[in-house]
Amino acid sequence: MTLIYGLGALALVFLVWFTTGIIRIGSISDGKQIGDRSETALILIDLQSVFWEDGPYSDASKTEAKAAILEEIEEAKSKGLPIIALRQEWSIPSTKMVARLTMKSQAIEGTPGTELAEPFADLADHVLVKRVQDGFETGELDQLLATLNVGKLRLVGLDFNYCVQKTALAARKRGFEVTIIKRGTLSAAPTDQSEMRMASQNIALQ
């Protein structure tokens, strides 16, 4: 009987730990209000080989998104705007377990495919690693954008309903002006609900 209770307690601990990982993945971080900043940056979100090449996106949608993303990159470069790529790497123990059990072990720290996909390799001025859906969670993006005096963000990448949305919402909480380039994003599911949420937070869709 003691063994059964012990196993039950261990199972409960694991469930709480696993649930905490799930919650952490989708949480939106807080940060200091940025104040008055004049510069604009282009943010590339999760444009990694494992997602771009093996994700649930059609060739047609990728072709359209690729054209829009490269167009944004070209325009940013012509204007001298910084281009920042965010790469997903699950590195927190609980989120790594969630990724192993529910995400086909994709983008776990140290696994193949976390590098930027070939169409976007070497195009960013800065590359940062994010640990959850919200690209601001580690604080590194906050610091970089402060150094660059950036107050306006243009977002492209994937997935619109998850990492793009959560990064946009975290940016708005800090006072950034945010525009999502819809043609430059990909989504595995309909985006109607996410678009309504973006509109309610004064996040522009272009």
VEXSE-434751 format. One line per 10 residues: number of its first residue (from 0); their letters; for each residue x, y, z of C-alpha. Coordinates in nm, 4 decimals. Example, Ala and Ser with C-alpha at 12.3 -4.5 7.8 and 13.67 -1.06 7.14 Angstrom:
BEGIN
0 = as = 1.2300,-0.4500,0.7800 ~ 1.3670,-0.1060,0.7140
END
This chain:
BEGIN
0 = mtliyglgal = 0.0000,0.0000,0.0000 ~ 0.2897,0.2337,0.0854 ~ 0.4377,0.1656,-0.2575 ~ 0.1069,0.2555,-0.4258 ~ 0.0864,0.5820,-0.2310 ~ 0.4461,0.6586,-0.3202 ~ 0.3878,0.5970,-0.6887 ~ 0.0738,0.8079,-0.6744 ~ 0.2639,1.0935,-0.5143 ~ 0.5358,1.0718,-0.7790
10 = alvflvwftt = 0.2746,1.0744,-1.0541 ~ 0.1128,1.3827,-0.9022 ~ 0.4473,1.5614,-0.8769 ~ 0.5220,1.4794,-1.2402 ~ 0.1771,1.6004,-1.3499 ~ 0.2198,1.9329,-1.1677 ~ 0.5707,1.9746,-1.3101 ~ 0.4546,1.8884,-1.6627 ~ 0.1551,2.1236,-1.6362 ~ 0.3851,2.4012,-1.5182
20 = giirigsisd = 0.5898,2.3484,-1.8343 ~ 0.2815,2.3792,-2.0525 ~ 0.1750,2.6985,-1.8762 ~ 0.5241,2.8435,-1.9022 ~ 0.5372,2.7792,-2.2771 ~ 0.2312,2.9955,-2.3433 ~ 0.2835,3.2664,-2.0812 ~ 0.3352,3.6299,-2.1782 ~ 0.6134,3.8064,-1.9916 ~ 0.6032,4.1471,-1.8283
30 = gkqigdrset = 0.8658,4.4130,-1.8834 ~ 0.9443,4.7777,-1.8283 ~ 0.7666,5.0369,-2.0389 ~ 1.0038,5.1437,-2.3141 ~ 0.9241,5.5137,-2.3256 ~ 0.9940,5.7206,-2.6350 ~ 1.2050,5.5378,-2.8935 ~ 1.2302,5.6290,-3.2589 ~ 1.3766,5.3298,-3.4426 ~ 1.2109,5.0316,-3.6138
40 = alilidlqsv = 1.3290,4.6684,-3.6261 ~ 1.2219,4.3666,-3.8273 ~ 1.1790,4.0511,-3.6188 ~ 1.2006,3.7057,-3.7798 ~ 1.0333,3.4462,-3.5589 ~ 1.1152,3.0733,-3.5625 ~ 1.2206,3.0562,-3.9272 ~ 1.4190,2.7418,-3.8516 ~ 1.4839,2.4355,-4.0622 ~ 1.2866,2.2000,-3.8385
50 = fwedgpysda = 0.9728,2.4159,-3.8644 ~ 1.0121,2.5523,-4.2161 ~ 1.1003,2.2230,-4.3811 ~ 0.9127,1.9742,-4.1614 ~ 0.6259,2.1842,-4.0271 ~ 0.2569,2.1473,-4.1169 ~ 0.2643,2.4166,-4.3854 ~ 0.1812,2.3721,-4.7525 ~ 0.4344,2.4477,-5.0232 ~ 0.2037,2.7163,-5.1604
60 = skteakaail = 0.1750,2.8955,-4.8264 ~ 0.5504,2.8752,-4.7732 ~ 0.6175,3.0173,-5.1181 ~ 0.3918,3.3144,-5.0497 ~ 0.5321,3.3722,-4.7010 ~ 0.8911,3.3404,-4.8223 ~ 0.8363,3.6084,-5.0861 ~ 0.6815,3.8443,-4.8314 ~ 0.9549,3.7810,-4.5730 ~ 1.2382,3.8359,-4.8206
70 = eeieeakskg = 1.0662,4.1525,-4.9394 ~ 1.0542,4.2789,-4.5789 ~ 1.4200,4.1893,-4.5300 ~ 1.5224,4.3693,-4.8470 ~ 1.3273,4.6790,-4.7477 ~ 1.4728,4.6739,-4.3956 ~ 1.8252,4.6503,-4.5338 ~ 1.7626,4.9342,-4.7780 ~ 1.6511,5.1552,-4.4891 ~ 1.9281,5.0451,-4.2556
80 = lpiialrqew = 1.6826,4.8882,-4.0095 ~ 1.8107,4.6137,-3.7783 ~ 1.6927,4.2606,-3.8545 ~ 1.6638,4.0305,-3.5545 ~ 1.6016,3.6563,-3.5833 ~ 1.4564,3.4628,-3.2894 ~ 1.5289,3.0890,-3.2830 ~ 1.3272,2.8493,-3.0686 ~ 1.5230,2.6105,-2.8466 ~ 1.3389,2.4233,-2.5732
90 = sipstkmvar = 1.5972,2.4258,-2.2917 ~ 1.3982,2.4459,-1.9660 ~ 1.3628,2.0891,-1.8274 ~ 0.9824,2.0963,-1.8033 ~ 0.9356,2.2497,-2.1489 ~ 1.1831,2.0011,-2.2989 ~ 0.9657,1.7214,-2.1638 ~ 0.6533,1.8831,-2.3116 ~ 0.8339,1.9084,-2.6467 ~ 0.9366,1.5434,-2.6313
100 = ltmksqaieg = 0.5850,1.4220,-2.5532 ~ 0.3727,1.6575,-2.7629 ~ 0.5927,1.8225,-3.0282 ~ 0.7821,1.5333,-3.1850 ~ 1.0933,1.6492,-2.9959 ~ 1.1347,1.9331,-3.2437 ~ 1.3614,2.2292,-3.1597 ~ 1.4926,2.0845,-2.8340 ~ 1.8235,2.2444,-2.7433 ~ 2.1122,2.0644,-2.9123
110 = tpgtelaepf = 1.8997,1.8813,-3.1717 ~ 1.9269,1.9216,-3.5506 ~ 1.7109,2.1784,-3.7260 ~ 1.7280,2.4662,-3.4792 ~ 1.9384,2.6705,-3.7223 ~ 1.7705,2.9234,-3.9531 ~ 1.6282,2.7650,-4.2674 ~ 1.8302,2.8053,-4.5849 ~ 1.6203,3.0865,-4.7416 ~ 1.6838,3.3056,-4.4347
120 = adladhvlvk = 2.0311,3.1995,-4.3251 ~ 2.2833,3.4827,-4.2750 ~ 2.0239,3.7533,-4.3426 ~ 1.9739,3.8698,-3.9834 ~ 2.1971,4.1231,-3.8118 ~ 2.1304,3.9634,-3.4732 ~ 2.0221,3.6110,-3.3791 ~ 1.8774,3.5396,-3.0339 ~ 1.7516,3.2177,-2.8795 ~ 1.4072,3.2084,-2.7200
130 = rvqdgfetge = 1.2984,2.9395,-2.4746 ~ 0.9187,2.9695,-2.4942 ~ 0.6638,3.1165,-2.7339 ~ 0.7197,3.4713,-2.6068 ~ 1.0437,3.6015,-2.7579 ~ 1.0901,3.8516,-2.4731 ~ 1.0963,3.5897,-2.1951 ~ 1.4742,3.5756,-2.1439 ~ 1.5228,3.9537,-2.1361 ~ 1.7833,3.9462,-2.4141
140 = ldqllatlnv = 1.5479,4.0942,-2.6730 ~ 1.4560,4.3753,-2.4316 ~ 1.8224,4.4634,-2.3899 ~ 1.9019,4.4516,-2.7610 ~ 1.6043,4.6671,-2.8591 ~ 1.6967,4.9196,-2.5898 ~ 2.0530,4.9379,-2.7233 ~ 1.9178,4.9930,-3.0752 ~ 1.6635,5.2535,-2.9547 ~ 1.3830,5.0526,-3.1165
150 = gklrlvgldf = 1.0215,5.1366,-3.0379 ~ 0.8487,4.9924,-3.3438 ~ 0.8469,4.6260,-3.4448 ~ 0.7524,4.4520,-3.7660 ~ 0.6982,4.0779,-3.7150 ~ 0.7134,3.7900,-3.9616 ~ 0.7528,3.4164,-3.9145 ~ 0.5621,3.1348,-3.7541 ~ 0.3341,3.0229,-3.6126 ~ 0.0889,3.3153,-3.6212
160 = nycvqktala = -0.1325,3.1617,-3.3507 ~ 0.1519,3.0901,-3.1115 ~ 0.5007,3.2431,-3.1138 ~ 0.4147,3.5382,-3.3377 ~ 0.1065,3.6193,-3.1311 ~ 0.2747,3.5767,-2.7909 ~ 0.5781,3.7847,-2.8913 ~ 0.3505,4.0576,-3.0273 ~ 0.1457,4.0659,-2.7062 ~ 0.4590,4.0806,-2.4896
170 = arkrgfevti = 0.5845,4.3691,-2.7025 ~ 0.2593,4.5617,-2.6597 ~ 0.2726,4.5129,-2.2820 ~ 0.6045,4.6958,-2.2919 ~ 0.4715,4.9790,-2.5069 ~ 0.6124,4.8862,-2.8470 ~ 0.4207,4.9779,-3.1618 ~ 0.3697,4.6410,-3.3311 ~ 0.2805,4.5473,-3.6878 ~ 0.2440,4.1858,-3.8004
180 = ikrgtlsaap = 0.3050,4.1315,-4.1703 ~ 0.0293,3.8757,-4.2241 ~ 0.1567,3.7637,-4.5656 ~ 0.4918,3.6943,-4.4029 ~ 0.3532,3.4540,-4.1439 ~ 0.2470,3.0921,-4.1475 ~ -0.0204,2.9179,-3.9431 ~ -0.1240,2.5556,-3.9135 ~ -0.4774,2.6547,-3.8083 ~ -0.7270,2.9342,-3.8802
190 = tdqsemrmas = -0.6189,3.2698,-3.7394 ~ -0.9538,3.4420,-3.6862 ~ -0.9435,3.4315,-3.3055 ~ -0.5814,3.5407,-3.2956 ~ -0.6494,3.8299,-3.5314 ~ -0.9346,3.9480,-3.3087 ~ -0.7023,3.9357,-3.0088 ~ -0.4383,4.1335,-3.1990 ~ -0.6919,4.3996,-3.2904 ~ -0.8080,4.4283,-2.9275
200 = qnialq = -0.4461,4.5040,-2.8283 ~ -0.3888,4.7631,-3.1039 ~ -0.1544,4.5347,-3.2935 ~ -0.1690,4.6178,-3.6630 ~ -0.2011,4.3534,-3.9343 ~ -0.0550,4.4476,-4.2693
END
